[in-house]
Amino acid sequence: MRRSGIDLNAVNSDPTMPGLVSVKTPPDVPTPQISIPEIRPEQSTPTTPLPRPKPPSPSPSSRSKLPSPSPTQTRSGNKKPPPDVSDASLDNPDLGPFLLKLARDTIASGEGPTKALDYAIRASKSFERCAAAEAEPSLDYAMSLHVLAAIYCSLGKFEEAVPVLEQAISVPDAARGADHALAKFSGYMQLGDTYSMLGQVDRSIGCYEEGLKIQIEALGDTDPRVGETCRYLAEAHVQAMQFDKAEELCKRTLEIHRAHSEPASLEEAADRRLMALICEAKGDYEAALEHLVLASMAMIANGQDNEVAAIDVSIGNIYLSLCRFDEAVFSYQKALTVFKSSKGDNHPSVASVFVRLADLYQKTGKLRESKSYCENALRIYAKPVPGTTTEEIAGGLTEISAIYESVDEPEEALKLLQKAMKLLEDKPGQQNTIAGIEARMGVMFYMVGRYEEARNSFESAVTKLRSSGEKKSAFFGVVLNQMGLACVQLFKIDEAAELFEEARVILEQECGPCHQDTLGLYSNLAATYDAMGR
């Protein structure tokens, strides 16, 4: 690597970044989402919520007997005057349910969440006043706050949703029985989802852990719904690259599902796929392969052909990691045949298999075949079929960029990373993914000698990782090290020394003093101190 006049021979100038972990939730595991919960009258028969709050879409509450504007009347122009929602009327105990029904009807009619937000705010104020007058914790008030927070989230106002959910959590009294305990549980899980969308991973996991504790106290530690929450929390730990905690929770989930489900159940298959992902991330490929084979057998028994094909792709990845290339090709080709017949030749699932084959052929030195598969995948991503998400396209572009990087085409890799980042920049909850892409871009800029752009990319990634709670991860330490190298090339020696020092503390803690990343950092830091005359 070219130096910029300073003789820092000991500086480790290898800009290679560790591979970005692509944590993909098994398809049959629900993804984090926040929807509008349905308000439940306090006097009705108690119902036990699901382990993850996945309430139905907004629908009229059965509690309110007051008339409300119908969507057909609104569209035809026969609009009724808005209800009297003056401050004085908020003390009316019938007003809260009525306003909440209006909020739900407004969303259901397609009028948009803005008007529904106003109704929900007034409804929560009415419930709050009535609860204060009764001097009793009100579940209706808590649920109205859940609805209000969900509407804020649907508008992209996640910061405004946080204090609303914190208030919702404070309302129920867990000592008053299962209804209150599980309402508090739902609040913690919804707050965790909201923090996740803000990219605040540590706070998100903290909320999920509190919710799990409450659910266990209410339902017992072997209830199947507790197993679902354990798996949800395990996925969150995987996203945060906390694989030991994820493995512990996933083992617990497997035990619960084995006790309550039939052998080779879909639940057990989903658990094993997650366990395989964890084992793969920890380098235990044989264990990962065992879990995937068992998951595949369960899916075959349940007639889930597309899921079997998805597992075949994962099995191919394990074979590739074990350098069992012929078996990897066979697994990929099996999956490709199923995806083409069931989804069509231009589906992103087909493109994803093309990318895996391109990676395999690149690693076996068959560069012509590798490039051909990359081009086939890019053609699919360039004209995505309806239903393809931007996250799928961005993920595929990022993987292809890594292949171009490995065959020494950094400029082409940069173009793909820039396209991927542009696709994700307006998507909530993608801060960490964007930070990873920016770090990769920093490496590319460094490789082509564009050191100022490299430093700026690393700095942007570091800022996002700090704000999301990733400032103690090994990946964060590596990014700091890479940013320090860029600063060295720009003669910003003091700044480089500060970055190397911060990275040293993190890598010693997370990787240990004998890890190769830590040893490379020691070399960088020593050379930098030498250049400073220290």
C-alpha positions as CSV (number, residue, x, y, z in Angstrom):
1,M,0.0,0.0,0.0
2,R,1.3,3.4,-0.9
3,R,2.5,5.6,2.0
4,S,2.0,9.3,2.2
5,G,5.5,10.4,3.2
6,I,5.4,9.2,6.8
7,D,7.5,6.1,7.4
8,L,5.1,4.0,9.4
9,N,6.4,0.6,8.4
10,A,4.8,-1.1,11.3
11,V,1.3,0.2,10.5
12,N,-0.9,-2.6,9.4
13,S,-2.2,-1.2,6.2
14,D,-4.3,-4.2,5.2
15,P,-7.8,-2.6,4.9
16,T,-9.6,-5.9,4.8
17,M,-12.8,-5.6,6.9
18,P,-14.3,-8.6,8.6
19,G,-17.2,-10.0,6.6
20,L,-20.5,-8.3,7.5
21,V,-22.7,-10.8,9.2
22,S,-25.9,-11.2,7.2
23,V,-28.4,-12.2,9.8
24,K,-31.5,-13.4,8.1
25,T,-34.5,-14.4,10.1
26,P,-35.9,-17.8,9.1
27,P,-38.9,-17.1,6.8
28,D,-41.5,-18.6,9.2
29,V,-40.4,-16.6,12.1
30,P,-42.4,-13.3,12.5
31,T,-40.5,-10.1,12.0
32,P,-40.7,-7.2,14.3
33,Q,-43.8,-5.1,13.6
34,I,-46.1,-2.7,15.3
35,S,-49.8,-2.7,14.5
36,I,-52.8,-1.1,16.0
37,P,-54.0,-3.1,18.9
38,E,-57.7,-3.7,19.4
39,I,-59.0,-2.1,22.6
40,R,-60.5,-4.6,25.0
41,P,-63.2,-3.7,27.6
42,E,-62.1,-4.2,31.1
43,Q,-65.2,-6.1,32.1
44,S,-64.9,-8.6,29.3
45,T,-63.6,-12.1,29.7
46,P,-59.8,-11.9,30.1
47,T,-57.9,-13.1,27.1
48,T,-54.2,-14.0,27.1
49,P,-52.2,-12.1,24.5
50,L,-49.8,-13.8,22.2
51,P,-46.1,-13.9,23.1
52,R,-45.5,-11.1,20.6
53,P,-48.0,-8.3,20.4
54,K,-49.5,-8.9,16.9
55,P,-53.0,-7.5,17.3
56,P,-55.5,-7.4,14.5
57,S,-56.0,-4.5,12.2
58,P,-58.0,-1.5,13.4
59,S,-61.7,-2.4,13.6
60,P,-64.6,-0.9,15.5
61,S,-64.7,-1.7,19.2
62,S,-67.7,-3.5,20.4
63,R,-67.8,-1.4,23.6
64,S,-68.9,1.9,22.1
65,K,-72.6,2.3,21.4
66,L,-72.3,5.8,20.1
67,P,-72.8,6.5,16.4
68,S,-69.7,7.2,14.3
69,P,-69.1,8.5,10.8
70,S,-69.1,5.7,8.3
71,P,-66.5,5.7,5.5
72,T,-69.2,5.6,2.8
73,Q,-70.9,8.7,4.2
74,T,-67.5,10.5,4.3
75,R,-66.7,9.7,0.7
76,S,-70.2,10.7,-0.6
77,G,-70.0,14.1,1.0
78,N,-72.6,13.6,3.7
79,K,-70.2,14.3,6.5
80,K,-71.4,14.5,10.0
81,P,-70.0,17.2,12.2
82,P,-67.0,16.2,14.3
83,P,-67.7,15.1,17.9
84,D,-67.5,17.6,20.7
85,V,-64.1,16.9,22.2
86,S,-63.6,20.0,24.2
87,D,-61.5,19.7,27.4
88,A,-64.7,19.6,29.5
89,S,-66.1,16.7,27.6
90,L,-63.0,14.6,28.2
91,D,-64.3,13.6,31.6
92,N,-67.2,11.7,29.9
93,P,-66.3,7.9,30.3
94,D,-68.0,7.1,27.0
95,L,-65.9,9.6,25.0
96,G,-62.6,7.7,25.2
97,P,-63.9,4.5,23.6
98,F,-65.8,6.5,21.0
99,L,-62.7,8.5,20.0
100,L,-60.6,5.4,19.9
101,K,-63.2,3.8,17.6
102,L,-63.1,6.9,15.4
103,A,-59.3,6.5,15.2
104,R,-59.6,2.9,14.2
105,D,-62.4,3.6,11.6
106,T,-60.3,6.5,10.1
107,I,-57.4,4.1,9.5
108,A,-59.6,1.4,8.2
109,S,-61.3,3.8,5.7
110,G,-57.9,4.8,4.3
111,E,-58.2,8.4,5.3
112,G,-54.7,8.3,6.6
113,P,-53.1,8.3,10.1
114,T,-52.9,12.0,10.6
115,K,-56.6,12.5,11.5
116,A,-56.5,9.2,13.4
117,L,-53.6,10.6,15.5
118,D,-55.7,13.5,16.7
119,Y,-58.5,11.1,17.7
120,A,-56.1,8.8,19.5
121,I,-54.5,11.7,21.4
122,R,-57.8,12.9,22.6
123,A,-58.9,9.3,23.5
124,S,-55.9,8.7,25.6
125,K,-56.5,12.0,27.4
126,S,-60.1,11.0,28.1
127,F,-59.0,7.6,29.4
128,E,-56.3,9.3,31.5
129,R,-58.8,11.6,33.2
130,C,-61.3,8.9,33.9
131,A,-58.6,6.7,35.3
132,A,-57.4,9.5,37.6
133,A,-60.9,10.1,38.8
134,E,-61.3,6.4,39.7
135,A,-57.8,6.3,41.2
136,E,-57.3,2.9,39.7
137,P,-54.9,1.7,37.0
138,S,-56.9,1.4,33.8
139,L,-56.1,-1.2,31.1
140,D,-58.2,0.8,28.6
141,Y,-55.8,3.8,29.2
142,A,-52.8,1.6,28.7
143,M,-54.2,0.1,25.5
144,S,-55.1,3.6,24.1
145,L,-51.5,4.6,24.6
146,H,-50.4,1.5,22.6
147,V,-52.7,2.6,19.8
148,L,-51.4,6.1,19.9
149,A,-47.8,4.9,19.8
150,A,-48.6,2.6,16.9
151,I,-50.0,5.5,14.9
152,Y,-46.9,7.6,15.7
153,C,-44.8,4.7,14.3
154,S,-46.9,4.4,11.2
155,L,-46.1,8.1,10.6
156,G,-42.4,7.5,11.1
157,K,-42.4,9.4,14.4
158,F,-40.6,6.8,16.5
159,E,-39.1,9.3,18.9
160,E,-42.6,10.5,19.8
161,A,-43.8,6.9,20.3
162,V,-41.1,6.2,23.0
163,P,-42.5,8.4,25.8
164,V,-46.0,7.2,25.0
165,L,-45.0,3.6,25.4
166,E,-43.0,4.3,28.6
167,Q,-46.2,5.8,30.0
168,A,-48.2,2.8,28.8
169,I,-45.8,0.5,30.7
170,S,-46.2,2.5,33.9
171,V,-50.0,2.1,33.9
172,P,-50.7,-1.6,34.5
173,D,-50.0,-3.1,38.0
174,A,-48.6,-6.6,37.5
175,A,-49.7,-7.5,41.1
176,R,-53.3,-7.2,40.0
177,G,-53.3,-10.3,37.9
178,A,-52.5,-11.7,34.5
179,D,-54.3,-9.1,32.5
180,H,-52.2,-6.3,34.0
181,A,-49.0,-8.3,33.8
182,L,-49.5,-9.2,30.1
183,A,-50.5,-5.6,29.2
184,K,-47.2,-4.5,30.7
185,F,-45.5,-7.3,28.7
186,S,-47.0,-6.0,25.5
187,G,-45.8,-2.5,26.3
188,Y,-42.2,-3.6,26.8
189,M,-42.2,-5.6,23.5
190,Q,-43.7,-2.8,21.5
191,L,-41.2,-0.4,23.1
192,G,-38.4,-2.8,22.1
193,D,-39.6,-2.9,18.5
194,T,-39.7,0.9,18.5
195,Y,-36.1,1.2,19.8
196,S,-35.1,-1.4,17.2
197,M,-36.6,0.9,14.4
198,L,-34.5,3.7,15.9
199,G,-31.4,1.5,15.7
200,Q,-30.9,1.5,19.5
201,V,-30.2,-2.2,19.7
202,D,-29.1,-2.3,23.4
203,R,-32.2,-0.6,24.6
204,S,-34.4,-2.8,22.3
205,I,-32.9,-5.9,23.9
206,G,-33.3,-4.5,27.4
207,C,-37.0,-4.0,26.8
208,Y,-37.5,-7.5,25.3
209,E,-35.7,-9.0,28.4
210,E,-38.0,-7.1,30.8
211,G,-41.0,-8.3,28.8
212,L,-39.8,-11.9,28.9
213,K,-39.4,-11.7,32.7
214,I,-43.0,-10.5,33.1
215,Q,-44.3,-13.1,30.8
216,I,-42.6,-15.9,32.6
217,E,-44.0,-14.7,35.9
218,A,-47.5,-14.7,34.4
219,L,-47.4,-17.9,32.4
220,G,-44.6,-20.0,33.8
221,D,-41.3,-20.7,32.1
222,T,-42.4,-23.6,30.0
223,D,-45.4,-22.1,28.3
224,P,-45.2,-22.3,24.4
225,R,-45.7,-18.5,24.2
226,V,-42.6,-18.0,26.4
227,G,-40.8,-20.1,23.9
228,E,-41.8,-17.8,21.1
229,T,-40.6,-14.8,23.0
230,C,-37.3,-16.5,23.8
231,R,-36.8,-17.1,20.1
232,Y,-37.7,-13.4,19.3
233,L,-35.1,-12.3,21.9
234,A,-32.6,-14.7,20.5
235,E,-33.0,-13.2,17.1
236,A,-32.4,-9.7,18.6
237,H,-29.1,-11.0,20.1
238,V,-28.1,-12.4,16.8
239,Q,-28.7,-9.0,15.2
240,A,-26.5,-7.5,17.8
241,M,-23.9,-10.3,17.2
242,Q,-24.2,-11.5,20.8
243,F,-24.1,-15.1,19.8
244,D,-23.6,-16.8,23.2
245,K,-26.7,-15.2,24.6
246,A,-28.6,-16.0,21.4
247,E,-27.5,-19.7,21.6
248,E,-28.7,-20.0,25.3
249,L,-32.1,-18.6,24.5
250,C,-32.5,-20.7,21.3
251,K,-31.7,-23.9,23.2
252,R,-34.4,-22.9,25.7
253,T,-36.8,-22.4,22.9
254,L,-36.1,-25.8,21.4
255,E,-36.7,-27.5,24.8
256,I,-40.0,-25.7,25.2
257,H,-41.2,-26.6,21.7
258,R,-40.1,-30.2,21.9
259,A,-42.1,-30.5,25.1
260,H,-45.3,-29.0,23.6
261,S,-45.2,-29.8,19.9
262,E,-45.2,-33.0,17.8
263,P,-41.9,-34.3,16.6
264,A,-40.6,-32.6,13.4
265,S,-42.9,-29.6,14.0
266,L,-42.7,-26.4,12.0
267,E,-41.8,-24.6,15.3
268,E,-38.9,-26.9,15.9
269,A,-37.7,-26.4,12.3
270,A,-37.7,-22.7,12.8
271,D,-35.8,-23.0,16.0
272,R,-33.2,-25.3,14.4
273,R,-32.7,-22.9,11.5
274,L,-32.0,-20.1,14.0
275,M,-29.6,-22.3,15.9
276,A,-27.8,-23.2,12.7
277,L,-27.3,-19.5,12.0
278,I,-25.9,-19.0,15.5
279,C,-23.6,-22.0,15.2
280,E,-22.4,-20.9,11.7
281,A,-21.6,-17.4,13.1
282,K,-19.6,-19.0,15.9
283,G,-17.7,-21.2,13.4
284,D,-19.2,-24.5,14.5
285,Y,-20.1,-25.6,11.0
286,E,-20.7,-29.3,11.8
287,A,-23.3,-28.4,14.4
288,A,-24.9,-25.9,12.1
289,L,-25.2,-28.6,9.4
290,E,-26.8,-31.1,11.8
291,H,-29.5,-28.5,12.7
292,L,-30.2,-27.7,9.1
293,V,-30.6,-31.3,8.1
294,L,-33.1,-31.9,10.9
295,A,-34.9,-28.7,9.9
296,S,-35.0,-29.8,6.3
297,M,-36.5,-33.2,7.3
298,A,-39.2,-31.4,9.3
299,M,-40.1,-29.1,6.4
300,I,-40.2,-32.1,4.0
301,A,-42.6,-33.9,6.4
302,N,-44.9,-30.8,6.4
303,G,-44.8,-30.3,2.6
304,Q,-43.0,-27.0,2.7
305,D,-41.0,-27.2,-0.6
306,N,-39.9,-23.6,-0.8
307,E,-38.7,-23.7,2.8
308,V,-36.8,-26.9,2.0
309,A,-35.1,-25.0,-0.9
310,A,-34.2,-22.1,1.4
311,I,-32.7,-24.5,3.9
312,D,-30.7,-26.1,0.9
313,V,-29.2,-22.7,0.3
314,S,-28.1,-22.5,4.0
315,I,-26.7,-26.1,3.7
316,G,-24.8,-25.0,0.7
317,N,-23.3,-22.1,2.6
318,I,-22.1,-24.5,5.3
319,Y,-20.5,-26.8,2.7
320,L,-18.8,-23.8,1.2
321,S,-17.4,-22.8,4.6
322,L,-16.1,-26.4,5.0
323,C,-14.6,-26.3,1.5
324,R,-16.8,-29.2,0.4
325,F,-17.5,-27.4,-2.9
326,D,-19.1,-30.2,-4.9
327,E,-21.7,-30.7,-2.2
328,A,-22.3,-27.0,-2.0
329,V,-22.9,-26.8,-5.8
330,F,-25.4,-29.7,-5.5
331,S,-27.3,-27.9,-2.7
332,Y,-27.4,-24.6,-4.5
333,Q,-28.6,-26.2,-7.7
334,K,-31.4,-28.1,-5.9
335,A,-32.6,-24.9,-4.4
336,L,-32.3,-23.1,-7.8
337,T,-34.5,-25.7,-9.5
338,V,-37.3,-25.3,-6.9
339,F,-37.2,-21.5,-6.8
340,K,-37.4,-21.3,-10.6
341,S,-40.3,-23.7,-10.9
342,S,-42.3,-22.2,-8.0
343,K,-41.4,-18.5,-8.1
344,G,-40.2,-17.8,-11.6
345,D,-36.9,-17.1,-13.2
346,N,-36.8,-13.4,-12.2
347,H,-37.6,-13.8,-8.5
348,P,-35.1,-12.4,-5.9
349,S,-34.8,-15.9,-4.4
350,V,-33.3,-17.0,-7.7
351,A,-30.9,-14.0,-7.7
352,S,-29.8,-14.9,-4.2
353,V,-28.8,-18.4,-5.3
354,F,-26.9,-16.9,-8.3
355,V,-25.0,-14.8,-5.8
356,R,-24.1,-17.8,-3.7
357,L,-22.9,-19.7,-6.8
358,A,-20.9,-16.7,-7.9
359,D,-19.2,-16.6,-4.5
360,L,-18.4,-20.3,-4.7
361,Y,-16.9,-20.1,-8.2
362,Q,-14.9,-17.0,-7.2
363,K,-13.4,-19.0,-4.2
364,T,-12.6,-21.9,-6.5
365,G,-10.8,-19.7,-9.0
366,K,-13.5,-20.0,-11.8
367,L,-13.8,-16.3,-12.3
368,R,-15.6,-16.4,-15.6
369,E,-18.4,-18.5,-14.1
370,S,-18.5,-16.2,-11.1
371,K,-18.9,-13.1,-13.1
372,S,-21.6,-14.6,-15.2
373,Y,-23.7,-15.5,-12.1
374,C,-23.1,-12.0,-10.7
375,E,-24.4,-10.5,-14.0
376,N,-27.4,-12.8,-14.0
377,A,-28.2,-11.7,-10.4
378,L,-27.8,-8.0,-11.2
379,R,-30.2,-8.3,-14.1
380,I,-32.9,-9.6,-11.7
381,Y,-32.2,-6.9,-9.2
382,A,-32.3,-4.2,-11.9
383,K,-35.9,-5.2,-12.9
384,P,-37.4,-6.6,-9.6
385,V,-40.7,-8.4,-9.8
386,P,-43.6,-6.9,-7.8
387,G,-43.3,-7.7,-4.1
388,T,-39.5,-7.5,-4.0
389,T,-38.4,-5.4,-1.0
390,T,-35.6,-2.8,-1.2
391,E,-33.9,-4.6,1.6
392,E,-33.6,-7.8,-0.5
393,I,-32.2,-5.8,-3.4
394,A,-29.7,-3.9,-1.2
395,G,-28.6,-7.1,0.5
396,G,-28.0,-8.7,-2.9
397,L,-26.0,-5.7,-4.2
398,T,-23.9,-5.7,-1.0
399,E,-23.0,-9.4,-1.4
400,I,-22.1,-9.0,-5.1
401,S,-20.0,-6.0,-4.2
402,A,-17.9,-8.2,-1.9
403,I,-17.3,-10.6,-4.8
404,Y,-16.1,-7.7,-7.0
405,E,-13.9,-6.5,-4.2
406,S,-12.3,-10.0,-3.8
407,V,-11.4,-10.1,-7.6
408,D,-9.8,-6.6,-7.3
409,E,-12.5,-4.5,-8.9
410,P,-13.0,-1.9,-6.1
411,E,-14.6,0.7,-8.4
412,E,-17.3,-1.6,-9.4
413,A,-17.8,-2.7,-5.8
414,L,-18.1,0.9,-4.8
415,K,-20.9,1.6,-7.3
416,L,-22.9,-1.3,-6.0
417,L,-22.4,-0.3,-2.4
418,Q,-23.6,3.3,-3.2
419,K,-26.7,1.9,-4.9
420,A,-27.4,-0.3,-1.9
421,M,-27.0,2.6,0.5
422,K,-29.3,4.8,-1.6
423,L,-32.0,2.1,-1.4
424,L,-31.8,2.0,2.4
425,E,-31.2,5.6,3.4
426,D,-34.9,6.5,3.9
427,K,-35.8,3.2,5.6
428,P,-36.4,3.2,9.3
429,G,-34.5,0.6,11.4
430,Q,-31.6,0.3,8.9
431,Q,-29.0,2.5,10.6
432,N,-26.7,-0.4,11.5
433,T,-27.0,-1.9,8.0
434,I,-26.1,1.5,6.4
435,A,-23.2,1.9,8.9
436,G,-21.9,-1.5,7.7
437,I,-22.2,-0.5,4.1
438,E,-20.4,2.8,4.8
439,A,-17.6,0.9,6.5
440,R,-17.2,-1.3,3.4
441,M,-17.2,1.8,1.2
442,G,-14.5,3.3,3.4
443,V,-12.4,0.2,2.8
444,M,-13.0,0.5,-1.0
445,F,-12.0,4.2,-1.0
446,Y,-8.9,3.3,1.0
447,M,-7.9,0.6,-1.5
448,V,-8.1,3.1,-4.4
449,G,-6.2,5.8,-2.5
450,R,-9.1,8.1,-1.9
451,Y,-8.2,8.6,1.7
452,E,-10.3,11.7,2.5
453,E,-13.5,9.9,1.3
454,A,-12.4,6.8,3.2
455,R,-12.1,8.8,6.4
456,N,-15.5,10.4,5.8
457,S,-17.2,7.1,5.2
458,F,-15.7,5.6,8.3
459,E,-16.6,8.6,10.4
460,S,-20.3,8.4,9.2
461,A,-20.3,4.7,10.1
462,V,-18.8,5.4,13.5
463,T,-21.4,8.0,14.3
464,K,-24.3,5.7,13.4
465,L,-22.8,2.8,15.4
466,R,-22.3,5.1,18.5
467,S,-25.9,6.3,18.4
468,S,-27.2,2.7,18.0
469,G,-25.4,1.3,21.0
470,E,-22.9,-0.7,19.0
471,K,-19.9,1.3,20.5
472,K,-18.7,-1.8,22.4
473,S,-18.8,-4.4,19.7
474,A,-15.7,-5.9,18.0
475,F,-17.0,-4.6,14.7
476,F,-17.0,-1.1,16.0
477,G,-13.4,-1.5,17.2
478,V,-12.4,-2.7,13.7
479,V,-14.0,0.3,12.1
480,L,-12.2,2.6,14.5
481,N,-8.9,0.9,13.5
482,Q,-9.7,1.4,9.8
483,M,-10.6,5.0,10.3
484,G,-7.3,5.5,12.1
485,L,-5.4,4.1,9.1
486,A,-7.1,6.6,6.8
487,C,-6.1,9.4,9.2
488,V,-2.5,8.2,9.0
489,Q,-2.6,8.6,5.3
490,L,-3.9,12.1,5.7
491,F,-1.2,13.0,8.2
492,K,-3.8,13.4,11.0
493,I,-1.5,11.5,13.4
494,D,-3.0,12.8,16.6
495,E,-6.5,11.8,15.5
496,A,-5.3,8.4,14.4
497,A,-3.7,7.8,17.8
498,E,-7.0,8.6,19.6
499,L,-8.9,6.2,17.3
500,F,-6.3,3.4,17.8
501,E,-6.5,3.9,21.6
502,E,-10.3,3.6,21.6
503,A,-10.2,0.6,19.3
504,R,-7.6,-1.1,21.6
505,V,-9.8,-0.9,24.6
506,I,-12.7,-2.4,22.7
507,L,-10.8,-5.2,20.9
508,E,-9.0,-6.2,24.1
509,Q,-12.3,-6.6,25.8
510,E,-14.2,-8.3,23.0
511,C,-11.5,-10.3,21.2
512,G,-8.7,-10.6,23.7
513,P,-5.1,-9.4,23.4
514,C,-3.9,-12.4,21.3
515,H,-6.6,-12.0,18.5
516,Q,-5.2,-11.1,15.1
517,D,-7.3,-7.9,14.9
518,T,-5.9,-6.8,18.3
519,L,-2.3,-7.7,17.3
520,G,-2.7,-5.7,14.1
521,L,-4.0,-2.8,16.1
522,Y,-1.0,-2.9,18.5
523,S,1.3,-2.6,15.5
524,N,-0.6,0.4,14.2
525,L,-0.6,2.1,17.6
526,A,3.1,1.5,18.1
527,A,4.0,2.9,14.7
528,T,1.8,5.9,15.3
529,Y,3.5,6.6,18.7
530,D,6.8,6.3,17.0
531,A,5.9,8.9,14.4
532,M,4.7,11.2,17.2
533,G,8.1,10.8,19.0
534,R,6.5,9.1,22.0
